[in-house]
Amino acid sequence: MTQQLNKMGAKVSELPDGMEITGGTPLFGTDVDSHTDHRIAMSLAIARCFSRHWNTTIHRAEATAISYPNSTTTLQQVCS
């Protein structure tokens, strides 16, 4: 998760028991990878909503179907 958010420009530090995110840094579109984890895929999709450009490609985004089959449709409605 930290690696993918850092690719989007976030300032994220990995900790032994989680991560620390420093706010105030704009996100931008880029290629990221969910590593087939539905939680990471959905988190990256939400981050994409707040990025300067929607040209973020989330590889293996279909993993969201594991826990939320309609997540893409919902996010398009919410983030538009």
N, C-alpha and C positions, 0 to 999 in steps of 0.2 A: 504494500500500500504506500509506504513512504517513498519508494523509488518511483512509482507511477505519478504520485502527486508532485514530487520534485521535478519530473519531466514537464509538468504543466506550469512550472514556475513557483509553486508553493515553497515555503521555507518550512521543511519538516525534518525533525531529528528523530531517529529511531532510539527508543529506550528499551531496556531489558523487558519491561512489562507493558509496552505500548509505544506511543509516539507523542511528540510535542510539536504543535503547529503554531508558528508565529504568524499572526494575522497581518492584514494590511498590504499584502502583496497580490497584485492582480494575476489571475490565471490566464493562460493562453492555450490555444488549440495545438495539439500535437498527436502523435501516435502513442497510445498506451495499451497495456495488455492486462486483461483480467486474470490471466493464468487459470482460466476456467472456474474461478471462485465467484459465485453469485453475489456475495457481499461486496467484493471488490468491484465487480462489474457495475452494480447499482451505485456504489459510492462514486465511481468515476463518471457515471452518467449524470449524477447530480452536480459534480464539480464542473462538468462540461456546461451545464446551464448557467454557471456563474463565470465562465471564461469569456474573454474578450471576443473570441471567434468560436463559432460552432463547428469549426472544421476539425474537431478532435475525432480521431478514429479509435474506437475501443475494440481491440482484437479479442475475439472469443466472447463478445457481449451476449451471445445467446445463452450464456450461463445464468442470466437473470431469470430464465424460465423455471429454474429449479424452485424458486420461492415466490416469484411474482411474474407469471406469464404475460401480463399486460403492462409491464413496467414501461416499455418504450412508448406505448400509446399514451399512458398517463403522463409521463414526463414531457412529451411533446405538447400536451394540452397545458400543463402547468408552467412550462418554461417559455412558452411562446409569447 
